[in-house]
Amino acid sequence: MLPDGDVAMLTAGALAALALASLGVDDPSAELRARVNAVEPLEVRLDVTTLWCFVLARELLYVPPGGKVVDLGFSVEDILRLGCVVGTGSCLGVAWLGVGTLTGQFRRAGFLGDDRTLIEYLKPGWTTGAVAGALWQLSEAYLCRGLDGVAGQGNVSGDLLTTVANLGSGELATAAAALDWPNSIASVLALIAAMQTYRVFSYFVP
């Protein structure tokens, strides 16, 4: 079994090579530089803000088994779940930035002579949402094992502390295999719907 760090690096390298090859140009490095230079900071800031609003709203709307319980202060489970949200939300943000740069997500309609139609403006969002959303759900399955409603059920503090203590021990594939596919697909579809709705608004209010 390869350590998780090696698996992650090999996967990232393969995805990067595939992404460069899919650009379909003679000089992929030049095309990549052009796409990085085309990124508009304002569009990045708006996308990341909307992503975090989605992640936090998803957590606030989650109802644990047995219903919500009002409890003053933070328990160990509360702190670990908050760490899960921050960690997986950060993974989603990084994946969104990487994939979005390649797909041309961060260009605003009406800027610098860009006269794209609404359909053309929304097109990068489908790919960005699907790929970044899949990586987000995989990171959630790995980091948040043991949290009810996220990636299975079990002892919250025990499972999560074991995950943190055993980073790099070859458990990435095991976590991915235990992924709750219906909930994960629903989460990715909700992410795409939220981001595309926001982009429709930003198209008409640049």
C-alpha positions as CSV (number, residue, x, y, z in Angstrom):
1,M,0.0,0.0,0.0
2,L,1.3,3.4,-1.0
3,P,1.1,6.2,1.7
4,D,-1.7,8.6,1.2
5,G,0.7,11.4,0.4
6,D,2.1,9.5,-2.5
7,V,-1.3,8.6,-3.8
8,A,-2.4,12.3,-3.6
9,M,0.7,13.5,-5.5
10,L,0.4,10.8,-8.2
11,T,-3.3,11.6,-8.6
12,A,-2.6,15.4,-8.8
13,G,0.2,14.9,-11.3
14,A,-2.0,12.6,-13.5
15,L,-4.9,15.1,-13.4
16,A,-2.5,18.0,-14.2
17,A,-1.0,16.2,-17.2
18,L,-4.5,15.3,-18.4
19,A,-5.7,18.8,-18.0
20,L,-2.7,20.2,-20.0
21,A,-3.2,17.6,-22.7
22,S,-6.9,18.5,-22.9
23,L,-6.2,22.1,-23.8
24,G,-5.7,20.9,-27.4
25,V,-2.9,23.3,-28.3
26,D,0.7,22.9,-29.5
27,D,2.1,24.8,-26.5
28,P,0.2,23.8,-23.4
29,S,2.5,25.8,-21.1
30,A,1.8,29.0,-23.0
31,E,-1.9,28.3,-23.0
32,L,-1.8,27.6,-19.3
33,R,0.0,30.9,-18.7
34,A,-2.6,32.7,-20.8
35,R,-5.4,31.2,-18.7
36,V,-3.8,32.1,-15.4
37,N,-3.2,35.7,-16.7
38,A,-6.9,35.8,-17.7
39,V,-8.1,35.2,-14.1
40,E,-9.9,38.2,-12.7
41,P,-9.3,38.6,-8.9
42,L,-12.8,40.1,-8.4
43,E,-14.4,37.0,-9.9
44,V,-12.2,34.7,-7.7
45,R,-13.2,36.6,-4.6
46,L,-16.9,36.4,-5.5
47,D,-16.8,32.7,-6.3
48,V,-14.9,31.8,-3.1
49,T,-17.3,33.9,-1.0
50,T,-20.3,32.1,-2.5
51,L,-18.6,28.7,-2.0
52,W,-18.1,29.3,1.7
53,C,-21.7,30.6,2.0
54,F,-22.9,27.3,0.5
55,V,-20.6,25.2,2.7
56,L,-21.7,26.9,5.9
57,A,-25.4,26.9,4.9
58,R,-25.2,23.2,4.2
59,E,-23.8,22.6,7.7
60,L,-26.4,24.8,9.4
61,L,-29.2,23.1,7.6
62,Y,-28.0,19.6,8.5
63,V,-30.2,17.8,11.0
64,P,-28.4,15.0,12.9
65,P,-30.1,11.7,13.7
66,G,-32.5,12.3,16.6
67,G,-33.0,16.0,15.7
68,K,-31.1,19.1,16.8
69,V,-30.2,19.4,20.5
70,V,-29.7,22.8,22.2
71,D,-26.5,22.5,24.2
72,L,-24.6,25.4,25.6
73,G,-20.9,25.6,24.8
74,F,-18.8,23.3,22.5
75,S,-18.4,19.6,23.0
76,V,-15.4,17.7,21.5
77,E,-17.7,16.5,18.7
78,D,-18.8,20.1,17.9
79,I,-15.2,21.2,17.6
80,L,-14.3,18.2,15.4
81,R,-17.3,18.8,13.2
82,L,-16.3,22.5,12.8
83,G,-12.8,21.4,11.9
84,C,-14.3,19.0,9.3
85,V,-16.3,21.9,7.8
86,V,-13.3,24.2,7.7
87,G,-11.0,21.5,6.3
88,T,-13.4,20.2,3.5
89,G,-14.5,23.8,2.7
90,S,-10.8,24.7,2.2
91,C,-10.3,21.6,-0.1
92,L,-13.3,22.7,-2.1
93,G,-12.0,26.2,-2.5
94,V,-8.5,25.0,-3.6
95,A,-10.1,22.6,-6.1
96,W,-12.4,25.2,-7.4
97,L,-9.6,27.7,-8.0
98,G,-7.5,25.1,-9.8
99,V,-10.2,23.6,-12.0
100,G,-11.8,27.0,-12.6
101,T,-8.5,28.5,-13.8
102,L,-8.2,25.8,-16.5
103,T,-11.9,26.0,-17.6
104,G,-12.0,29.8,-17.8
105,Q,-14.4,30.1,-14.9
106,F,-13.0,33.4,-13.7
107,R,-13.9,35.8,-16.5
108,R,-16.8,38.2,-16.2
109,A,-19.2,38.8,-19.0
110,G,-19.1,42.4,-20.4
111,F,-15.5,43.0,-19.2
112,L,-12.7,43.8,-21.7
113,G,-15.0,43.4,-24.7
114,D,-16.2,39.9,-23.6
115,D,-19.6,39.5,-25.3
116,R,-20.3,35.9,-24.4
117,T,-24.0,34.8,-24.2
118,L,-25.4,33.5,-20.9
119,I,-25.0,29.9,-22.1
120,E,-21.3,30.5,-22.9
121,Y,-20.8,32.3,-19.6
122,L,-22.3,29.4,-17.7
123,K,-20.5,26.6,-19.6
124,P,-17.2,26.5,-17.5
125,G,-19.3,26.2,-14.3
126,W,-20.6,22.8,-15.2
127,T,-17.2,21.2,-15.5
128,T,-15.7,23.2,-12.6
129,G,-18.6,22.2,-10.3
130,A,-18.5,18.5,-11.2
131,V,-14.7,18.1,-10.9
132,A,-14.2,20.3,-7.8
133,G,-17.4,18.9,-6.2
134,A,-16.1,15.3,-6.7
135,L,-12.8,16.2,-5.1
136,W,-14.7,17.9,-2.2
137,Q,-16.7,14.9,-1.5
138,L,-13.7,12.6,-1.5
139,S,-11.9,14.9,0.9
140,E,-15.0,14.9,3.1
141,A,-15.2,11.1,3.1
142,Y,-11.5,11.0,4.2
143,L,-11.4,13.8,6.8
144,C,-14.9,13.4,8.3
145,R,-15.2,9.7,8.8
146,G,-17.4,8.9,11.8
147,L,-19.6,12.1,11.5
148,D,-23.2,11.0,11.2
149,G,-24.7,12.1,7.9
150,V,-21.3,12.9,6.3
151,A,-19.4,9.7,5.6
152,G,-20.9,7.0,7.8
153,Q,-21.7,6.6,11.4
154,G,-19.5,5.7,14.4
155,N,-17.6,7.2,17.3
156,V,-17.0,10.8,16.1
157,S,-14.0,11.7,18.2
158,G,-12.4,8.3,18.0
159,D,-12.7,8.0,14.2
160,L,-11.6,11.5,13.5
161,L,-8.7,11.5,15.9
162,T,-7.6,8.2,14.4
163,T,-7.7,9.8,10.9
164,V,-5.5,12.7,12.0
165,A,-3.1,10.4,13.8
166,N,-2.8,8.1,10.8
167,L,-2.4,10.5,8.0
168,G,-0.4,8.9,5.3
169,S,-1.1,5.4,6.4
170,G,-2.9,4.2,3.3
171,E,-6.5,4.8,4.3
172,L,-7.5,7.1,1.5
173,A,-8.7,4.3,-0.8
174,T,-10.7,2.8,2.1
175,A,-12.4,6.1,2.8
176,A,-13.3,6.6,-0.9
177,A,-14.7,3.1,-1.1
178,A,-17.0,3.9,1.8
179,L,-18.4,7.0,0.1
180,D,-22.1,7.5,0.5
181,W,-22.8,7.9,-3.3
182,P,-26.4,9.1,-3.2
183,N,-25.7,11.9,-0.6
184,S,-22.4,12.8,-2.4
185,I,-24.1,13.1,-5.8
186,A,-26.9,15.2,-4.2
187,S,-24.3,17.5,-2.6
188,V,-22.4,18.0,-5.8
189,L,-25.6,18.7,-7.7
190,A,-26.6,21.2,-5.0
191,L,-23.2,22.9,-5.3
192,I,-23.5,23.2,-9.0
193,A,-27.1,24.6,-8.7
194,A,-26.1,27.2,-6.1
195,M,-23.0,28.4,-8.1
196,Q,-24.7,28.5,-11.4
197,T,-27.7,30.4,-9.9
198,Y,-25.2,32.9,-8.5
199,R,-23.5,33.2,-11.9
200,V,-26.8,33.9,-13.7
201,F,-27.3,36.8,-11.2
202,S,-23.8,38.1,-11.8
203,Y,-24.2,37.9,-15.6
204,F,-27.0,40.4,-15.4
205,V,-25.5,42.4,-12.6
206,P,-21.8,42.6,-13.6
